[in-house]
Amino acid sequence: MALYRHSGELLQEKRGIIGAVFKSIDRSKHGLRVVRRGTRFSRISIRRLFLWLFSLAVLFSIYLAVFGLKMPYHGKMEGSISSLREGQKELLGLDALEQPKKKSHRPRFFPCEVGLLDSVDDLVEPKDPTNFTQFLSGYIEREEKPFSNDPFEPRFGGHQTLEEREKSFYARNQTIHCGFVKGPDGYPSTGFDLDEKDKTYMNTCKFVVSSCIFGSSDFLRRPTSKLISEYSKKNVCFVMFVDEQTLSKLSIEGNVPDDRGFIGLWRIVIVRNLPYKDMRKTGKVPKFLSHRLFPSSRYSIWLDSKMRLLTDPMLIVEYFLWRTGSEYAISNHYTRHCVWEEVLQNKRLNKYNHTAIDEQFIFYQSDGLVKFDPSDPNTPLPSYVPEGSFIVKAHTPMSNLFSCLWFNEVDRFTSRDQLSFAYTFLKMKRMNPDKSFFINMFKDCERRALAKLFRHRAVSPPPAP
């Protein structure tokens, strides 16, 4: 059957079918709109349903990711979740999935009341007490080169043998090592060189407050002048030991000594040729050996450079020494009281080479050092760990001997003097059972009431092994 007469003409059957369709559409125009609306409505509803289902699925997935691992599962599901968690730990690290811990705040410590006198007007220095142990100590000034062909290098602390060390603990007339040891003629200085005019000034001091800054490790903190009496300003020497590097740094910051060498109350004394590479160990020279640096002084107060003095020094001497009949005063540590704890803390904070700490600690244990027992009524000190930033001393024979012995331990071992304090005291006490050493170990909160504590400018790294 032919469909076209020519290319554009449809057959009659086709035209009839199309015409019937259009007529049907025209008759049911209203009905068709209803159908279309229903279709559109159903399409929109289905689309919204899928959207809601997808949103719920996403939320549920997020919930599982965040909380699902902690939900109680049973059977195979529990094992699958555990495996997933272990896999995540391996990829992200053991602590990656743990909740972050709150940072622990450092405990705060506060000063407490100190019963100082109201003024220095009525102070009367006590007469030399007869109960203080009396003997004469001499100090090794020079060492000669040994006859052996071994290389010899002079040292500030000397070359003390173990036999000499053992004998030095006896409180008797003898000559001992106590720093400032010179080498043979022709050898270079062993260090801590001072200008002659500074030595002359220091020889005149009877009461001393001293401190030091080496290696620009601190800012210069001047004693609060308005809290210092005119009597103390005239009769007490305030001496700050610095090296040339520190003096240059202080000058840049505007702290320049005047024509007499003073910055405020501090008389600035320059130390050249430092005896140790470890600045902390160099700082132990003025800290422990004030009786050698100030040979005419009767009393001295050591103040760490991180502290600013807020109290008249004469009131401090009266309170800690004269009133208690003591010849040495130092505060206990604010948290630690046992050397075992101090060793662990020094290692944890990498304060010094661990091997050197172990060697010192093992040596002390082998020589009788025991743990601090606060329940023992016969414990000779309220703590075996001091807070050594504030020391008050009468320059008596026993006080001077203890200072030399403590310095020798720092010279031989580590510069962490809190490790050697208890050992030195206990050994000296054990080797002199019939001779008393009157030490006043006071509360740390009292120290905080007398001087304001700051942080160091910079922390020196521990010495290399």
CORTA-V562809 format. One record per residue. N is the residue number from 1. RES is the residue in one letter. PSI is psi in radians with two decimals (none if undefined). OMEGA is omega in degrees with one decimal (NA if undefined). Layout:
N:RES:PSI:OMEGA ; N:RES:PSI:OMEGA
This chain:
1:M:2.27:-178.3 ; 2:A:2.34:-176.8 ; 3:L:-0.43:-175.1 ; 4:Y:2.47:165.5 ; 5:R:-0.80:173.2 ; 6:H:-3.09:-166.9 ; 7:S:-0.46:-174.9 ; 8:G:0.12:-173.0 ; 9:E:2.17:179.6 ; 10:L:2.75:174.1 ; 11:L:2.83:-178.3 ; 12:Q:-0.62:-177.8 ; 13:E:-0.68:-177.0 ; 14:K:-0.73:178.5 ; 15:R:-0.67:179.6 ; 16:G:-0.70:-179.8 ; 17:I:-0.77:-178.6 ; 18:I:-0.71:178.6 ; 19:G:-0.71:178.8 ; 20:A:-0.65:179.9 ; 21:V:-0.82:-178.7 ; 22:F:-0.66:177.0 ; 23:K:-0.72:178.8 ; 24:S:-0.70:179.3 ; 25:I:-0.73:-178.8 ; 26:D:-0.68:-179.7 ; 27:R:-0.59:-176.8 ; 28:S:0.57:-176.4 ; 29:K:-0.79:-179.2 ; 30:H:-0.74:179.7 ; 31:G:-0.60:-179.7 ; 32:L:-0.65:177.1 ; 33:R:-0.68:178.8 ; 34:V:-0.74:-179.0 ; 35:V:-0.75:-178.8 ; 36:R:-0.72:177.8 ; 37:R:-0.73:179.1 ; 38:G:-0.69:179.3 ; 39:T:-0.77:178.9 ; 40:R:-0.76:179.7 ; 41:F:-0.75:-178.5 ; 42:S:-0.66:178.5 ; 43:R:-0.77:179.3 ; 44:I:-0.71:-179.2 ; 45:S:-0.77:179.8 ; 46:I:-0.71:179.3 ; 47:R:-0.76:178.0 ; 48:R:-0.67:179.7 ; 49:L:-0.80:179.0 ; 50:F:-0.65:179.1 ; 51:L:-0.77:177.8 ; 52:W:-0.76:-179.8 ; 53:L:-0.72:178.3 ; 54:F:-0.73:178.9 ; 55:S:-0.76:178.5 ; 56:L:-0.71:179.5 ; 57:A:-0.73:178.7 ; 58:V:-0.80:178.9 ; 59:L:-0.71:-179.9 ; 60:F:-0.66:178.3 ; 61:S:-0.74:177.6 ; 62:I:-0.73:179.3 ; 63:Y:-0.77:178.8 ; 64:L:-0.70:-178.6 ; 65:A:-0.63:-175.7 ; 66:V:-0.81:-172.8 ; 67:F:-0.28:-170.6 ; 68:G:-0.51:-177.1 ; 69:L:-0.31:-178.6 ; 70:K:-0.01:-179.1 ; 71:M:2.60:178.8 ; 72:P:2.02:176.7 ; 73:Y:2.82:-178.2 ; 74:H:2.67:173.6 ; 75:G:-2.41:-175.9 ; 76:K:-0.56:-179.2 ; 77:M:-0.71:179.9 ; 78:E:-0.74:178.7 ; 79:G:-0.64:179.0 ; 80:S:-0.75:-180.0 ; 81:I:-0.70:179.0 ; 82:S:-0.72:178.9 ; 83:S:-0.70:178.1 ; 84:L:-0.73:-179.7 ; 85:R:-0.71:179.4 ; 86:E:-0.67:177.8 ; 87:G:-0.70:178.4 ; 88:Q:-0.64:177.8 ; 89:K:-0.72:179.9 ; 90:E:-0.65:-178.8 ; 91:L:-0.73:-172.3 ; 92:L:-0.14:-176.5 ; 93:G:2.71:-173.8 ; 94:L:-0.59:-174.2 ; 95:D:0.12:-174.0 ; 96:A:-0.56:-176.2 ; 97:L:-0.05:-179.0 ; 98:E:2.66:176.1 ; 99:Q:2.42:180.0 ; 100:P:2.36:179.9 ; 101:K:2.56:177.3 ; 102:K:2.43:178.9 ; 103:K:2.31:179.4 ; 104:S:2.26:179.9 ; 105:H:2.44:178.0 ; 106:R:2.35:178.3 ; 107:P:2.55:-179.8 ; 108:R:2.47:-179.7 ; 109:F:2.49:-172.1 ; 110:F:2.72:175.7 ; 111:P:2.82:176.0 ; 112:C:2.99:-175.8 ; 113:E:2.38:178.1 ; 114:V:2.23:-174.5 ; 115:G:1.05:178.1 ; 116:L:2.73:172.4 ; 117:L:2.76:-177.5 ; 118:D:-0.55:-178.9 ; 119:S:3.02:180.0 ; 120:V:0.04:-173.2 ; 121:D:-0.62:-174.6 ; 122:D:0.25:-179.3 ; 123:L:2.37:175.2 ; 124:V:2.05:179.7 ; 125:E:2.23:-179.7 ; 126:P:2.67:175.5 ; 127:K:2.78:-179.2 ; 128:D:2.00:-178.4 ; 129:P:2.40:-177.6 ; 130:T:-0.25:-177.6 ; 131:N:-0.15:175.8 ; 132:F:2.37:-179.1 ; 133:T:2.35:-177.5 ; 134:Q:2.30:172.6 ; 135:F:3.01:-177.2 ; 136:L:2.20:177.0 ; 137:S:2.31:171.9 ; 138:G:2.86:-175.6 ; 139:Y:2.40:178.6 ; 140:I:2.09:-176.8 ; 141:E:-0.50:-174.9 ; 142:R:2.51:175.0 ; 143:E:2.43:177.8 ; 144:E:2.70:179.9 ; 145:K:2.31:178.8 ; 146:P:2.80:-176.6 ; 147:F:-0.27:-179.0 ; 148:S:2.87:-179.6 ; 149:N:0.07:179.8 ; 150:D:2.54:178.9 ; 151:P:2.45:-176.5 ; 152:F:2.27:177.6 ; 153:E:2.07:179.8 ; 154:P:2.52:179.6 ; 155:R:2.55:179.9 ; 156:F:-0.69:179.6 ; 157:G:-0.05:-178.9 ; 158:G:-3.10:179.3 ; 159:H:1.26:-176.8 ; 160:Q:2.21:176.5 ; 161:T:2.89:178.7 ; 162:L:-0.58:177.6 ; 163:E:-0.77:177.2 ; 164:E:-0.67:178.3 ; 165:R:-0.78:-178.5 ; 166:E:-0.76:-178.7 ; 167:K:-0.49:-175.7 ; 168:S:-0.30:-178.7 ; 169:F:-0.21:178.7 ; 170:Y:2.31:177.5 ; 171:A:1.53:-177.0 ; 172:R:3.00:177.9 ; 173:N:1.99:179.4 ; 174:Q:2.94:177.4 ; 175:T:2.23:-173.5 ; 176:I:2.92:171.8 ; 177:H:2.40:177.6 ; 178:C:0.84:179.0 ; 179:G:3.10:177.4 ; 180:F:0.56:-179.6 ; 181:V:2.20:179.0 ; 182:K:2.74:176.7 ; 183:G:-3.12:177.6 ; 184:P:2.84:177.6 ; 185:D:2.39:-179.9 ; 186:G:-0.19:178.7 ; 187:Y:2.68:-178.3 ; 188:P:2.88:178.7 ; 189:S:2.58:177.9 ; 190:T:-0.09:172.1 ; 191:G:3.08:-176.1 ; 192:F:0.94:-177.6 ; 193:D:2.30:-178.1 ; 194:L:2.66:175.8 ; 195:D:2.54:-177.0 ; 196:E:-0.62:179.8 ; 197:K:-0.56:175.7 ; 198:D:-0.68:177.0 ; 199:K:-0.71:179.3 ; 200:T:-0.77:177.6 ; 201:Y:-0.79:-177.1 ; 202:M:-0.50:178.1 ; 203:N:-0.27:-179.4 ; 204:T:-0.16:-171.9 ; 205:C:2.32:175.2 ; 206:K:-0.64:174.7 ; 207:F:2.33:-171.5 ; 208:V:2.38:163.0 ; 209:V:2.13:-176.0 ; 210:S:2.73:177.1 ; 211:S:3.13:178.9 ; 212:C:2.67:171.0 ; 213:I:2.05:176.4 ; 214:F:2.48:179.5 ; 215:G:0.41:179.4 ; 216:S:0.64:-175.0 ; 217:S:-0.14:-176.5 ; 218:D:2.83:168.9 ; 219:F:2.78:176.1 ; 220:L:2.09:-178.9 ; 221:R:1.92:-176.0 ; 222:R:2.47:172.2 ; 223:P:2.52:-179.5 ; 224:T:1.80:-170.1 ; 225:S:-0.66:-176.1 ; 226:K:-0.27:178.5 ; 227:L:-0.01:179.6 ; 228:I:2.27:-177.6 ; 229:S:2.76:177.0 ; 230:E:-0.55:177.7 ; 231:Y:-0.81:-179.3 ; 232:S:-0.62:178.0 ; 233:K:-0.51:-179.3 ; 234:K:-0.50:-170.2 ; 235:N:-0.14:-179.7 ; 236:V:2.35:175.2 ; 237:C:2.14:174.7 ; 238:F:1.89:-172.6 ; 239:V:2.21:175.9 ; 240:M:2.03:177.4 ; 241:F:2.27:179.1 ; 242:V:2.74:170.7 ; 243:D:3.05:-175.4 ; 244:E:-0.60:177.7 ; 245:Q:-0.77:179.8 ; 246:T:-0.72:179.6 ; 247:L:-0.71:178.3 ; 248:S:-0.74:179.1 ; 249:K:-0.75:179.3 ; 250:L:-0.66:-179.9 ; 251:S:-0.69:177.4 ; 252:I:-0.60:-179.0 ; 253:E:0.05:176.5 ; 254:G:0.07:178.1 ; 255:N:1.55:-176.8 ; 256:V:2.23:178.1 ; 257:P:2.55:176.8 ; 258:D:-2.98:-176.3 ; 259:D:-0.44:179.4 ; 260:R:0.00:178.5 ; 261:G:0.33:-177.1 ; 262:F:2.54:164.5 ; 263:I:1.79:-171.6 ; 264:G:-2.29:177.6 ; 265:L:-0.27:-176.8 ; 266:W:2.21:166.3 ; 267:R:2.03:-176.4 ; 268:I:2.12:178.2 ; 269:V:2.10:-177.0 ; 270:I:2.25:177.2 ; 271:V:2.15:178.1 ; 272:R:2.69:179.2 ; 273:N:1.20:-178.1 ; 274:L:2.40:-172.9 ; 275:P:-0.31:-177.5 ; 276:Y:2.60:173.2 ; 277:K:-0.56:177.2 ; 278:D:1.95:-177.7 ; 279:M:-0.57:178.9 ; 280:R:-0.69:179.4 ; 281:K:-0.65:175.7 ; 282:T:-0.63:179.0 ; 283:G:-0.30:179.1 ; 284:K:-0.30:179.7 ; 285:V:-1.00:176.8 ; 286:P:-0.43:-179.4 ; 287:K:-0.79:-175.3 ; 288:F:-0.51:-169.1 ; 289:L:0.69:178.0 ; 290:S:-0.54:179.5 ; 291:H:-0.34:176.3 ; 292:R:-0.62:178.5 ; 293:L:-0.53:179.7 ; 294:F:1.34:-170.0 ; 295:P:-0.34:-179.3 ; 296:S:-0.04:-174.6 ; 297:S:2.59:176.5 ; 298:R:-0.48:-179.0 ; 299:Y:2.60:176.2 ; 300:S:2.62:174.8 ; 301:I:2.17:174.8 ; 302:W:2.32:-179.0 ; 303:L:2.10:178.4 ; 304:D:2.62:-175.3 ; 305:S:-0.23:177.7 ; 306:K:0.11:-176.7 ; 307:M:2.60:173.8 ; 308:R:2.18:-177.8 ; 309:L:2.25:-178.7 ; 310:L:0.11:-170.9 ; 311:T:2.59:177.4 ; 312:D:2.22:-175.5 ; 313:P:-0.56:179.5 ; 314:M:-0.60:175.9 ; 315:L:-0.57:177.1 ; 316:I:-0.80:178.5 ; 317:V:-0.74:-179.8 ; 318:E:-0.75:-174.2 ; 319:Y:-0.80:-172.7 ; 320:F:-0.46:-176.8 ; 321:L:-1.04:-173.4 ; 322:W:-0.78:-175.4 ; 323:R:-0.53:-177.5 ; 324:T:-0.07:-177.3 ; 325:G:0.59:-176.8 ; 326:S:2.82:176.3 ; 327:E:-0.04:178.5 ; 328:Y:2.31:-178.9 ; 329:A:2.31:179.9 ; 330:I:2.56:-177.4 ; 331:S:2.67:173.6 ; 332:N:2.81:178.4 ; 333:H:2.62:-173.1 ; 334:Y:-0.33:178.6 ; 335:T:-0.57:-174.1 ; 336:R:2.50:-177.6 ; 337:H:-0.12:-178.2 ; 338:C:2.46:-178.9 ; 339:V:-0.56:177.8 ; 340:W:-0.76:177.6 ; 341:E:-0.70:-178.5 ; 342:E:-0.66:177.5 ; 343:V:-0.84:-180.0 ; 344:L:-0.70:-179.3 ; 345:Q:-0.70:178.4 ; 346:N:-0.65:177.8 ; 347:K:-0.74:-177.6 ; 348:R:-0.66:-179.0 ; 349:L:0.09:-179.8 ; 350:N:0.84:179.9 ; 351:K:-0.40:-178.6 ; 352:Y:2.88:178.6 ; 353:N:2.23:-173.5 ; 354:H:-0.66:-179.8 ; 355:T:-0.73:179.3 ; 356:A:-0.68:177.2 ; 357:I:-0.78:-179.7 ; 358:D:-0.75:179.9 ; 359:E:-0.76:179.1 ; 360:Q:-0.78:-176.2 ; 361:F:-0.73:178.0 ; 362:I:-0.71:177.8 ; 363:F:-0.78:-178.6 ; 364:Y:-0.70:178.7 ; 365:Q:-0.67:179.5 ; 366:S:-0.33:-179.7 ; 367:D:0.35:168.8 ; 368:G:0.05:179.2 ; 369:L:2.29:-179.4 ; 370:V:2.88:178.8 ; 371:K:2.63:176.7 ; 372:F:2.28:-179.9 ; 373:D:1.76:-177.2 ; 374:P:-0.32:-179.7 ; 375:S:-0.17:-178.9 ; 376:D:2.05:-179.1 ; 377:P:-0.29:-178.7 ; 378:N:0.08:177.5 ; 379:T:2.15:-171.5 ; 380:P:-0.24:-178.9 ; 381:L:2.63:176.2 ; 382:P:-0.20:178.2 ; 383:S:2.57:176.2 ; 384:Y:0.03:178.4 ; 385:V:2.07:-180.0 ; 386:P:2.87:165.6 ; 387:E:1.67:-164.6 ; 388:G:0.32:-177.2 ; 389:S:-0.08:-176.4 ; 390:F:1.95:-175.9 ; 391:I:2.37:177.9 ; 392:V:2.20:-173.8 ; 393:K:2.42:162.1 ; 394:A:2.37:-175.0 ; 395:H:1.17:177.1 ; 396:T:2.91:180.0 ; 397:P:-0.77:-178.5 ; 398:M:-0.68:178.0 ; 399:S:-0.77:178.5 ; 400:N:-0.69:178.4 ; 401:L:-0.81:179.3 ; 402:F:-0.72:179.4 ; 403:S:-0.73:178.3 ; 404:C:-0.77:-179.1 ; 405:L:-0.75:179.3 ; 406:W:-0.73:177.7 ; 407:F:-0.72:-179.3 ; 408:N:-0.59:177.3 ; 409:E:-0.72:177.6 ; 410:V:-0.68:178.6 ; 411:D:-0.67:-176.6 ; 412:R:-0.66:-174.4 ; 413:F:-2.23:-175.5 ; 414:T:2.87:177.6 ; 415:S:-0.03:179.4 ; 416:R:1.53:-170.6 ; 417:D:-0.33:177.8 ; 418:Q:-0.35:177.7 ; 419:L:-0.48:-172.5 ; 420:S:-0.13:-176.3 ; 421:F:-1.00:-175.4 ; 422:A:-0.73:179.2 ; 423:Y:-0.80:-178.2 ; 424:T:-0.80:-179.4 ; 425:F:-0.82:-176.2 ; 426:L:-0.66:179.7 ; 427:K:-0.73:178.1 ; 428:M:-0.70:178.3 ; 429:K:-0.70:-178.9 ; 430:R:-0.61:-177.4 ; 431:M:-0.09:177.1 ; 432:N:1.11:-173.0 ; 433:P:-0.41:-177.4 ; 434:D:0.16:-178.4 ; 435:K:2.19:-174.4 ; 436:S:2.56:171.9 ; 437:F:1.96:-172.5 ; 438:F:1.72:-178.1 ; 439:I:2.36:179.9 ; 440:N:1.84:177.9 ; 441:M:1.81:-171.9 ; 442:F:3.02:-176.7 ; 443:K:2.54:179.8 ; 444:D:-0.54:179.6 ; 445:C:-0.46:175.8 ; 446:E:-0.67:176.1 ; 447:R:-0.74:-178.4 ; 448:R:-0.41:179.5 ; 449:A:-0.35:-174.4 ; 450:L:-0.37:-177.5 ; 451:A:2.50:178.8 ; 452:K:2.34:-175.4 ; 453:L:2.33:175.8 ; 454:F:3.03:173.3 ; 455:R:2.65:176.0 ; 456:H:2.65:176.8 ; 457:R:-0.75:-179.2 ; 458:A:2.64:178.9 ; 459:V:2.12:179.7 ; 460:S:2.42:177.8 ; 461:P:2.64:178.5 ; 462:P:2.56:-179.3 ; 463:P:2.59:178.6 ; 464:A:2.62:178.9 ; 465:P:none:NA
